[in-house]
Amino acid sequence: MYFEGLGGASVVNGVLRVETFYRNARGEDVSSGELILPANRVVPVVEALQSLIEQIRTQDGAPASGDATAKKK
């Protein structure tokens, strides 16, 4: 699934649904579907995504969020 942004979200019957968007050739946001997760798995999924973000930042040489070296002197 490809998406560039998130829209509205809801939790119903223990299921989180988050609308996703992509930008078309005219620069307009277009709905591309939904992320659907059991509500009890949201925290582990978000933590896994955060871990991936930190790995990407490390590979790119950028400091991870909250890293003391990221502060200006």
C-alpha positions in Angstrom: 0.0 0.0 0.0 1.3 3.4 -0.9 0.3 6.6 0.9 1.7 10.0 1.7 -0.6 11.1 4.4 -3.2 10.2 7.0 -6.8 11.4 7.3 -9.5 10.7 9.8 -9.4 7.8 12.2 -11.9 5.8 14.3 -12.0 2.9 16.7 -15.2 0.8 16.5 -15.5 -2.7 18.0 -11.8 -2.8 18.9 -10.7 -2.1 15.3 -8.7 1.1 14.4 -9.3 2.4 10.9 -7.2 5.2 9.5 -7.9 6.8 6.1 -4.8 7.1 3.9 -4.1 9.6 1.1 -1.7 10.1 -1.8 -1.1 13.1 -4.0 -2.1 12.8 -7.6 -0.5 14.5 -10.7 -2.7 17.6 -10.1 -1.4 18.0 -6.6 -4.7 16.9 -5.1 -4.9 14.5 -2.1 -6.8 11.4 -3.1 -8.0 8.7 -0.7 -6.0 5.5 -1.2 -7.7 3.2 1.3 -7.5 2.5 5.0 -5.0 1.1 7.5 -7.0 -1.4 9.6 -5.5 -2.7 12.8 -6.8 -4.4 15.9 -6.8 -1.7 18.6 -4.7 -3.9 20.9 -1.9 -4.0 18.3 -1.6 -0.2 17.7 1.2 0.4 20.3 3.4 -2.5 19.0 2.9 -1.4 15.4 3.7 2.3 16.2 6.8 1.2 18.2 8.0 -0.9 15.3 7.5 2.1 12.9 9.5 4.3 15.4 12.3 1.7 15.4 12.4 1.8 11.6 12.5 5.6 11.6 15.5 5.5 13.9 17.3 3.0 11.7 16.7 5.2 8.6 18.0 8.3 10.4 21.1 6.4 11.5 21.8 5.2 8.0 21.3 8.7 6.7 23.6 10.1 9.3 20.8 12.2 10.9 20.5 12.1 14.7 17.5 10.3 16.0 14.7 12.3 17.6 15.6 13.2 21.2 19.3 12.5 20.6 21.4 14.9 22.7 23.7 15.4 19.6 20.8 16.9 17.7 20.7 20.0 20.0 22.4 23.2 18.8 25.2 24.5 20.8 
